[in-house]
Amino acid sequence: SNLPVTPITDLTVKDSDLVVATMGRSFWIYDDLGLLRQWDPKSNDAKLFTPEPAILANWYGGMNSNSATGTSDFTGVNPATGMVIYYNLPEVKKDEELTLEIRDAKGELVNRYTSKKDSTYVKYEGGPSKKPVLNASKGMNRFVWNMRHDMLLGAPKVYIEGSFRGHKAIPGTYSLKLSYGDAQMETSAEIKNNPLYEISQEEFLAYDEFMSQGEKTYNEMTQMTNQLYEIQQKLTQVVGQLNASEQAQLKSEAQELLKELKAFDAAMVQRLSKAY
């Protein structure tokens, strides 16, 4: 990989990672030793590898990208702040969708990813970012799950000063299922608490329940706001086409409804703000 050409003076295995000491070129850590142990060079079959246990990190990780190389010319590169998931694929048909489902110990869906790009995604200032897409290339693929629940909905073109990321998954055991065509692969994964913080599992469970309910309520509110705003736009067009003399009562009722829709929308979102 990127190890310099230099004498190796010592080797040790620490926490399932291989640590290499060099003569004058610092020390290096190979932190995918668990992956190497599962690798069968004679097999080209589809395989979902069991990830290394992941810690709820609070550092910046230079390996968060699915295509990260782990090298930098000027600075050290921290490990990913998410769970690094590797999977090997044979040739996958272009029309086949690759999906990754992540479920908690109760079997409830935490997050779902796909190899298909979201054709409905609209980018705008203050809106949600695009959801990561799975690689479906032949051979070894890498995906970094940010260890968060699914993203929150946005109100199109509404600038919201905040994050749309779902809340952090809590320490525990999770199941991973990778599927495409008739193929299904499953494994388990573990999230560990950050040892620098004394947080009990009871506190994590309370946090998870509170955040899950809050996100559910927010999504319901946002979905309702989006649907009613769409109705408002259509009703505005209809009102403009109604004949004031022949359809006076209908137009009056439509205008009253339009007034209520606008009042509801104004209470839910601020559509005038376009920047921080």
Backbone hydrogen bonds, N-H to C=O, Kabsch-Sander energy under -0.5 kcal/mol:
donor,donor_aa,acceptor,acceptor_aa,energy
6,T,4,P,-1.2
9,T,7,P,-0.6
9,T,21,A,-2.0
10,D,21,A,-1.2
12,T,19,V,-1.8
14,K,12,T,-0.6
14,K,17,D,-2.7
17,D,14,K,-1.8
18,L,30,Y,-2.1
19,V,12,T,-3.3
19,V,17,D,-0.6
20,V,18,L,-0.5
20,V,28,W,-3.4
21,A,10,D,-2.7
22,T,26,S,-1.4
23,M,7,P,-1.9
24,G,22,T,-1.2
28,W,20,V,-2.8
30,Y,18,L,-3.2
31,D,29,I,-0.9
33,L,30,Y,-0.5
36,L,32,D,-1.8
37,R,33,L,-2.0
38,Q,34,G,-0.9
38,Q,35,L,-0.6
39,W,35,L,-0.8
39,W,36,L,-0.6
43,S,40,D,-1.7
47,K,88,N,-2.1
49,F,47,K,-0.6
49,F,86,Y,-2.0
54,A,190,E,-2.6
56,L,192,K,-2.0
57,A,55,I,-1.4
61,G,59,W,-0.5
62,G,60,Y,-0.6
62,G,78,N,-0.5
64,N,61,G,-1.0
68,A,65,S,-1.5
78,N,76,G,-0.6
83,M,145,W,-2.7
84,V,82,G,-0.6
85,I,83,M,-0.6
85,I,143,F,-3.4
87,Y,141,N,-2.0
88,N,47,K,-2.9
89,L,139,G,-2.1
96,E,93,K,-1.5
99,T,179,S,-2.6
100,L,113,Y,-2.5
101,E,177,K,-2.5
102,I,111,N,-2.5
103,R,175,S,-2.3
104,D,108,E,-2.2
107,G,104,D,-2.0
110,V,102,I,-3.3
111,N,102,I,-1.5
113,Y,100,L,-2.5
115,S,98,L,-1.8
119,S,117,K,-0.9
121,Y,118,D,-1.1
127,G,124,Y,-1.6
134,L,114,T,-2.0
139,G,89,L,-3.4
141,N,87,Y,-2.6
143,F,85,I,-2.6
145,W,83,M,-2.5
145,W,143,F,-0.7
149,H,167,H,-2.7
150,D,110,V,-1.3
152,L,164,F,-3.2
158,V,155,A,-2.6
159,Y,157,K,-0.6
159,Y,273,S,-0.9
160,I,126,G,-1.8
160,I,158,V,-0.6
162,G,160,I,-1.6
166,G,149,H,-0.9
169,A,147,M,-3.1
172,G,191,I,-1.8
174,Y,189,A,-3.3
175,S,103,R,-2.4
176,L,187,T,-3.1
177,K,101,E,-2.1
178,L,185,M,-2.9
179,S,99,T,-2.4
180,Y,183,A,-2.0
183,A,180,Y,-2.3
185,M,178,L,-2.7
187,T,176,L,-2.0
189,A,174,Y,-2.8
191,I,172,G,-2.7
192,K,54,A,-3.6
197,Y,194,N,-2.1
199,I,197,Y,-1.3
204,F,200,S,-2.0
205,L,201,Q,-2.5
206,A,202,E,-2.1
207,Y,203,E,-2.3
208,D,204,F,-2.6
209,E,205,L,-2.3
210,F,206,A,-2.4
211,M,207,Y,-2.8
212,S,208,D,-2.4
213,Q,209,E,-2.0
214,G,210,F,-2.2
215,E,211,M,-2.8
216,K,212,S,-2.0
217,T,213,Q,-2.4
218,Y,214,G,-2.5
219,N,215,E,-2.6
220,E,216,K,-2.1
221,M,217,T,-2.5
222,T,218,Y,-2.8
223,Q,219,N,-2.8
224,M,220,E,-2.2
225,T,221,M,-2.4
226,N,222,T,-2.6
227,Q,223,Q,-2.4
228,L,224,M,-2.6
229,Y,225,T,-2.0
230,E,226,N,-1.9
231,I,227,Q,-2.0
232,Q,228,L,-2.4
233,Q,229,Y,-2.2
234,K,230,E,-2.0
235,L,231,I,-2.9
236,T,232,Q,-2.1
237,Q,233,Q,-1.3
238,V,234,K,-2.0
239,V,235,L,-2.9
240,G,236,T,-1.5
241,Q,237,Q,-0.7
241,Q,238,V,-1.2
242,L,238,V,-0.9
242,L,239,V,-0.8
244,A,242,L,-0.5
247,Q,243,N,-2.4
248,A,245,S,-0.5
251,K,247,Q,-2.6
252,S,248,A,-2.3
253,E,249,Q,-2.5
254,A,250,L,-2.2
255,Q,251,K,-2.2
256,E,252,S,-1.9
257,L,253,E,-2.2
258,L,254,A,-2.4
259,K,255,Q,-2.1
260,E,256,E,-1.9
261,L,257,L,-2.5
262,K,258,L,-2.3
263,A,259,K,-2.0
264,F,260,E,-2.4
265,D,261,L,-2.3
266,A,262,K,-2.4
267,A,263,A,-1.4
268,M,264,F,-1.2
269,V,265,D,-2.7
271,R,269,V,-0.7
